[in-house]
Amino acid sequence: QVQLVESGGGLVQPGGSLRLSCAASGSIFSIYAMRWYRQAPGKQRELVAAITSGGTTVYADSVKGRFTISRENAKNTVYLQMNSLKPEDTAVYYCNAYYSPTGTNYWGQGTQVTVSS
């Protein structure tokens, strides 16, 4: 079992920055691929960024060049640095831990990000 707790969301003006954190507990953090998803009102949940256990990263086209995912295995934490935020980035952001050999998924409770002037 893995428990995930997100933090760092809030209200920010367009062009601003936020850093989301996701703290994991309960299992060996380093073996999991970690992913950030988001879900805006009335829309499907979408993958924003992912980082493998080996550190390889992937990003949605809509956030490339603006968002950076990173992980600190010693702290069991994954981060999402979000720069140049746009109103369309407004959503609930969810942290996900994925272990591919078993297809196991764990989710956090989500953190709200609102980009508005």
C-alpha positions as YAML, in Angstrom:
chain: A
units: angstrom
residues:
- id: 1
  name: GLN
  ca: [0.00, 0.00, 0.00]
- id: 2
  name: VAL
  ca: [1.08, 3.54, -0.77]
- id: 3
  name: GLN
  ca: [-0.47, 6.66, 0.72]
- id: 4
  name: LEU
  ca: [-0.07, 9.88, -1.26]
- id: 5
  name: VAL
  ca: [-0.64, 13.39, 0.07]
- id: 6
  name: GLU
  ca: [-0.49, 16.39, -2.26]
- id: 7
  name: SER
  ca: [0.18, 19.95, -1.19]
- id: 8
  name: GLY
  ca: [1.08, 23.31, -2.70]
- id: 9
  name: GLY
  ca: [-2.05, 24.18, -4.62]
- id: 10
  name: GLY
  ca: [-3.73, 27.56, -4.43]
- id: 11
  name: LEU
  ca: [-4.74, 30.69, -6.28]
- id: 12
  name: VAL
  ca: [-2.19, 32.33, -8.55]
- id: 13
  name: GLN
  ca: [-2.34, 35.03, -11.21]
- id: 14
  name: PRO
  ca: [-1.68, 34.24, -14.87]
- id: 15
  name: GLY
  ca: [2.04, 34.09, -15.50]
- id: 16
  name: GLY
  ca: [2.73, 33.04, -11.93]
- id: 17
  name: SER
  ca: [4.29, 29.90, -10.50]
- id: 18
  name: LEU
  ca: [3.41, 27.16, -8.05]
- id: 19
  name: ARG
  ca: [5.19, 24.05, -6.87]
- id: 20
  name: LEU
  ca: [3.13, 21.01, -6.02]
- id: 21
  name: SER
  ca: [4.47, 18.32, -3.75]
- id: 22
  name: CYS
  ca: [3.33, 14.75, -3.27]
- id: 23
  name: ALA
  ca: [4.59, 12.90, -0.22]
- id: 24
  name: ALA
  ca: [4.40, 9.11, -0.28]
- id: 25
  name: SER
  ca: [4.44, 6.64, 2.57]
- id: 26
  name: GLY
  ca: [3.87, 2.98, 3.13]
- id: 27
  name: SER
  ca: [6.03, 1.31, 0.52]
- id: 28
  name: ILE
  ca: [9.28, 1.52, -1.40]
- id: 29
  name: PHE
  ca: [8.82, 4.85, -3.16]
- id: 30
  name: SER
  ca: [11.74, 4.49, -5.56]
- id: 31
  name: ILE
  ca: [10.24, 1.55, -7.47]
- id: 32
  name: TYR
  ca: [7.16, 3.47, -8.58]
- id: 33
  name: ALA
  ca: [6.66, 5.60, -11.63]
- id: 34
  name: MET
  ca: [5.13, 8.83, -10.39]
- id: 35
  name: ARG
  ca: [2.62, 10.86, -12.36]
- id: 36
  name: TRP
  ca: [0.67, 14.07, -12.05]
- id: 37
  name: TYR
  ca: [-2.81, 14.21, -13.52]
- id: 38
  name: ARG
  ca: [-5.32, 17.03, -13.54]
- id: 39
  name: GLN
  ca: [-9.06, 17.30, -13.94]
- id: 40
  name: ALA
  ca: [-10.85, 20.51, -14.80]
- id: 41
  name: PRO
  ca: [-14.61, 20.92, -14.24]
- id: 42
  name: GLY
  ca: [-16.57, 19.05, -16.89]
- id: 43
  name: LYS
  ca: [-13.45, 17.48, -18.40]
- id: 44
  name: GLN
  ca: [-11.76, 14.10, -18.22]
- id: 45
  name: ARG
  ca: [-8.74, 13.55, -16.06]
- id: 46
  name: GLU
  ca: [-5.58, 14.01, -18.12]
- id: 47
  name: LEU
  ca: [-1.94, 13.13, -17.66]
- id: 48
  name: VAL
  ca: [0.21, 16.20, -17.11]
- id: 49
  name: ALA
  ca: [3.66, 14.76, -16.42]
- id: 50
  name: ALA
  ca: [5.33, 11.51, -15.43]
- id: 51
  name: ILE
  ca: [8.69, 10.40, -14.13]
- id: 52
  name: THR
  ca: [9.89, 6.80, -14.12]
- id: 53
  name: SER
  ca: [11.81, 5.11, -11.35]
- id: 54
  name: GLY
  ca: [14.91, 5.75, -13.43]
- id: 55
  name: GLY
  ca: [14.19, 9.45, -13.83]
- id: 56
  name: THR
  ca: [12.89, 9.58, -17.39]
- id: 57
  name: THR
  ca: [10.25, 12.28, -17.80]
- id: 58
  name: VAL
  ca: [7.35, 12.85, -20.15]
- id: 59
  name: TYR
  ca: [5.00, 15.81, -20.45]
- id: 60
  name: ALA
  ca: [1.70, 16.67, -22.03]
- id: 61
  name: ASP
  ca: [2.16, 18.97, -25.00]
- id: 62
  name: SER
  ca: [0.13, 21.64, -23.26]
- id: 63
  name: VAL
  ca: [2.67, 21.99, -20.43]
- id: 64
  name: LYS
  ca: [6.00, 21.32, -22.16]
- id: 65
  name: GLY
  ca: [8.49, 24.04, -21.42]
- id: 66
  name: ARG
  ca: [6.42, 25.36, -18.50]
- id: 67
  name: PHE
  ca: [6.15, 22.47, -16.04]
- id: 68
  name: THR
  ca: [8.90, 20.31, -14.58]
- id: 69
  name: ILE
  ca: [8.42, 17.05, -12.73]
- id: 70
  name: SER
  ca: [11.10, 15.79, -10.38]
- id: 71
  name: ARG
  ca: [11.47, 13.29, -7.60]
- id: 72
  name: GLU
  ca: [13.52, 13.06, -4.43]
- id: 73
  name: ASN
  ca: [13.60, 9.41, -3.42]
- id: 74
  name: ALA
  ca: [15.36, 10.12, -0.12]
- id: 75
  name: LYS
  ca: [12.30, 12.17, 0.90]
- id: 76
  name: ASN
  ca: [9.69, 9.94, -0.79]
- id: 77
  name: THR
  ca: [8.45, 13.00, -2.61]
- id: 78
  name: VAL
  ca: [7.62, 13.99, -6.17]
- id: 79
  name: TYR
  ca: [7.27, 17.60, -7.26]
- id: 80
  name: LEU
  ca: [5.62, 19.50, -10.06]
- id: 81
  name: GLN
  ca: [7.09, 22.94, -10.69]
- id: 82
  name: MET
  ca: [4.59, 24.96, -12.68]
- id: 83
  name: ASN
  ca: [5.70, 28.21, -14.31]
- id: 84
  name: SER
  ca: [4.00, 30.64, -16.68]
- id: 85
  name: LEU
  ca: [0.63, 29.45, -15.48]
- id: 86
  name: LYS
  ca: [-2.42, 30.04, -17.63]
- id: 87
  name: PRO
  ca: [-6.13, 30.11, -16.75]
- id: 88
  name: GLU
  ca: [-6.52, 26.83, -18.64]
- id: 89
  name: ASP
  ca: [-4.20, 25.17, -16.11]
- id: 90
  name: THR
  ca: [-6.96, 25.56, -13.52]
- id: 91
  name: ALA
  ca: [-7.87, 22.09, -12.25]
- id: 92
  name: VAL
  ca: [-7.59, 19.66, -9.39]
- id: 93
  name: TYR
  ca: [-4.15, 18.10, -9.60]
- id: 94
  name: TYR
  ca: [-3.71, 14.49, -8.53]
- id: 95
  name: CYS
  ca: [-0.60, 12.54, -7.72]
- id: 96
  name: ASN
  ca: [-0.40, 8.93, -8.90]
- id: 97
  name: ALA
  ca: [2.01, 6.10, -8.13]
- id: 98
  name: TYR
  ca: [2.21, 3.31, -10.67]
- id: 99
  name: TYR
  ca: [4.00, -0.02, -10.45]
- id: 100
  name: SER
  ca: [4.07, -1.54, -13.90]
- id: 101
  name: PRO
  ca: [4.91, -5.21, -13.05]
- id: 102
  name: THR
  ca: [1.56, -5.53, -11.25]
- id: 103
  name: GLY
  ca: [-0.39, -2.66, -12.81]
- id: 104
  name: THR
  ca: [-0.95, -1.23, -9.36]
- id: 105
  name: ASN
  ca: [-2.14, 2.36, -9.08]
- id: 106
  name: TYR
  ca: [-2.42, 4.60, -6.05]
- id: 107
  name: TRP
  ca: [-3.97, 8.08, -5.98]
- id: 108
  name: GLY
  ca: [-3.76, 11.09, -3.76]
- id: 109
  name: GLN
  ca: [-6.76, 13.16, -2.75]
- id: 110
  name: GLY
  ca: [-5.95, 16.04, -5.09]
- id: 111
  name: THR
  ca: [-5.04, 19.69, -4.67]
- id: 112
  name: GLN
  ca: [-6.82, 22.62, -6.29]
- id: 113
  name: VAL
  ca: [-4.90, 24.95, -8.58]
- id: 114
  name: THR
  ca: [-6.71, 28.09, -9.72]
- id: 115
  name: VAL
  ca: [-5.14, 30.51, -12.17]
- id: 116
  name: SER
  ca: [-7.08, 33.75, -12.27]
- id: 117
  name: SER
  ca: [-6.61, 37.49, -12.09]
...
